[in-house]
Each structure stands twice: as C-alpha cells, then as structure tokens.
Amino acid sequence: MEDKPVLLTKDGLKHLEEELKELVSVRRTEVAERIRHARDFGDISENAEYTEAKNEQSLVEGRIMTLEAMLRNAALIEDEERQKGVASVGARVKVRSTDGDESYEIVGAAEADPVHGRISNESPLGRALLGHRAGEEVEWSSPMGTSRVKIVSVN
C-alpha cells in the first residue's frame, strides 16, 4: 500500500531533513551510550535507568522511521505552481472575523503549527479556505459550532 504524499514547503523539508540528521547522528548515539551505561549497573530487570533509556530509544527510532517515511513521500509545494490570489497550500491568507484579523499560512499536515499561524490544508478552516479568493466569505465547522470568516488577502 502506498503512503499518501506529504505536502511540504522548502523550509518544512529542510527542517525535517535536519531533524532526521540530528536524530540519526546525535540522539541515536546518545541513547545507545545511556543504555550501555545503565547496563553497567547490573540487573537490568530492576534498573529504572535502563528501562527509561530503552523507552527513549524506542521513541527516537519511531521518530526516525516516521521522518524517513515522510521524506520518502514528500511532495514539495512550489510557489510557481500556485494560482496567484487563490487560497491554496503554500499561500498566506489573511482573514477577518468578529474576533478580528488573523493571518495563516496553509501548509501540509506535517508542518501544521496553529500557534504560529501555520494551519493544515486538512484542518476544517484550511479546507474551507482552499480555492477561495480575497473578498469571499467562507463558513467552516469547529468544535464550537459554525464560524464565518471573510478573506482579506491571499499571497
């Protein structure tokens, strides 16, 4: 079964590559050293430090596998491919609601960081904005009910 494409900006791709490099070249070695050091304490069946190091190793290896799969299926978002003035993946969209103005960059799910204004194209608001232009109003469903925003600009 083929994995679905992972939409990434150039910065997102670079960030994931750097994270993978750090995990493989630094963190993996550090965790292996912690395991080896913890083994020196004797019986590993009752060794909390050994258990903790093995759990950390599992998390690091899991993240490495996830990053490798994401990079293998990466689909780079190119600015040249986007239709100007239309909300799409890679676009920065300014919206206005009763709560005021907000600015979002629509990115793939792997790069989503709503706290920093990066929303996924798969999120309810991201999905609602796709394909719309400045001046249009869009409606989307959130856990708090239905919301409306007016698109102020799309870059």
PATI-383791 format. One record per residue (C-alpha): residue number from 1; x negated, z negated, y negated. Coordinates in steps of 0.25 Angstrom, whole numbers, padded with zeros to 4 digits, always signed. Layout:
N
gudren|x|z|y
NUM|X|Z|Y
...
This chain:
155
gudren|x|z|y
1|+0000|+0000|+0000
2|-0006|+0004|-0014
3|-0006|-0006|-0025
4|+0001|-0003|-0038
5|-0008|+0002|-0050
6|-0013|-0010|-0058
7|-0012|-0005|-0073
8|-0024|-0010|-0081
9|-0029|-0007|-0095
10|-0044|-0005|-0097
11|-0046|-0019|-0101
12|-0038|-0024|-0089
13|-0046|-0016|-0080
14|-0059|-0021|-0086
15|-0054|-0036|-0085
16|-0050|-0034|-0070
17|-0064|-0028|-0067
18|-0071|-0039|-0074
19|-0063|-0050|-0067
20|-0066|-0044|-0053
21|-0080|-0043|-0056
22|-0081|-0057|-0061
23|-0073|-0062|-0048
24|-0082|-0054|-0038
25|-0096|-0056|-0045
26|-0094|-0070|-0050
27|-0082|-0078|-0045
28|-0083|-0074|-0031
29|-0097|-0079|-0030
30|-0094|-0092|-0037
31|-0083|-0095|-0028
32|-0092|-0092|-0016
33|-0102|-0101|-0021
34|-0091|-0112|-0023
35|-0087|-0110|-0008
36|-0101|-0111|-0003
37|-0104|-0124|-0012
38|-0091|-0130|-0007
39|-0095|-0127|+0008
40|-0107|-0135|+0006
41|-0099|-0148|+0004
42|-0095|-0148|+0019
43|-0082|-0147|+0026
44|-0074|-0136|+0019
45|-0061|-0140|+0025
46|-0060|-0152|+0015
47|-0068|-0146|+0004
48|-0059|-0144|-0009
49|-0070|-0137|-0016
50|-0072|-0127|-0004
51|-0057|-0125|-0004
52|-0056|-0123|-0019
53|-0067|-0113|-0018
54|-0061|-0105|-0007
55|-0048|-0105|-0015
56|-0055|-0099|-0027
57|-0062|-0089|-0018
58|-0048|-0084|-0013
59|-0043|-0083|-0028
60|-0055|-0075|-0032
61|-0055|-0066|-0020
62|-0040|-0064|-0022
63|-0042|-0060|-0037
64|-0053|-0051|-0033
65|-0044|-0044|-0023
66|-0033|-0043|-0034
67|-0043|-0037|-0044
68|-0048|-0027|-0035
69|-0034|-0022|-0031
70|-0030|-0021|-0046
71|-0043|-0013|-0050
72|-0041|-0004|-0038
73|-0027|-0001|-0042
74|-0030|-0001|-0057
75|-0023|+0009|-0066
76|-0029|+0010|-0080
77|-0020|+0010|-0092
78|-0025|+0021|-0101
79|-0021|+0021|-0115
80|-0021|+0037|-0115
81|-0010|+0037|-0105
82|+0000|+0029|-0112
83|+0010|+0035|-0121
84|+0008|+0030|-0135
85|+0019|+0022|-0141
86|+0025|+0019|-0127
87|+0024|+0005|-0121
88|+0016|+0007|-0108
89|+0005|+0000|-0100
90|-0007|-0002|-0109
91|+0002|-0002|-0122
92|+0002|-0013|-0132
93|+0017|-0015|-0136
94|+0022|-0024|-0148
95|+0036|-0029|-0146
96|+0045|-0037|-0155
97|+0056|-0047|-0150
98|+0063|-0058|-0156
99|+0051|-0067|-0153
100|+0042|-0058|-0162
101|+0032|-0047|-0159
102|+0023|-0047|-0147
103|+0013|-0037|-0142
104|+0010|-0033|-0128
105|+0000|-0024|-0120
106|+0007|-0019|-0108
107|-0003|-0019|-0096
108|-0002|-0019|-0081
109|+0002|-0031|-0074
110|-0013|-0034|-0070
111|-0016|-0036|-0085
112|-0004|-0043|-0090
113|-0006|-0055|-0099
114|+0006|-0058|-0107
115|+0000|-0070|-0114
116|-0010|-0060|-0120
117|+0001|-0049|-0123
118|-0002|-0040|-0110
119|+0011|-0038|-0103
120|+0012|-0031|-0089
121|+0020|-0018|-0088
122|+0027|-0024|-0077
123|+0032|-0036|-0085
124|+0046|-0036|-0090
125|+0042|-0034|-0104
126|+0031|-0024|-0101
127|+0040|-0016|-0092
128|+0051|-0016|-0103
129|+0041|-0011|-0114
130|+0036|+0001|-0105
131|+0040|+0015|-0110
132|+0045|+0010|-0124
133|+0041|+0013|-0138
134|+0040|+0005|-0151
135|+0053|+0003|-0157
136|+0060|+0001|-0144
137|+0067|-0011|-0139
138|+0065|-0016|-0124
139|+0072|-0026|-0116
140|+0066|-0034|-0105
141|+0069|-0045|-0096
142|+0061|-0058|-0096
143|+0064|-0071|-0089
144|+0070|-0076|-0102
145|+0080|-0064|-0102
146|+0081|-0051|-0108
147|+0072|-0048|-0120
148|+0070|-0037|-0130
149|+0058|-0032|-0138
150|+0056|-0021|-0148
151|+0043|-0013|-0146
152|+0036|-0013|-0160
153|+0024|-0005|-0156
154|+0017|+0001|-0144
155|+0002|+0004|-0144
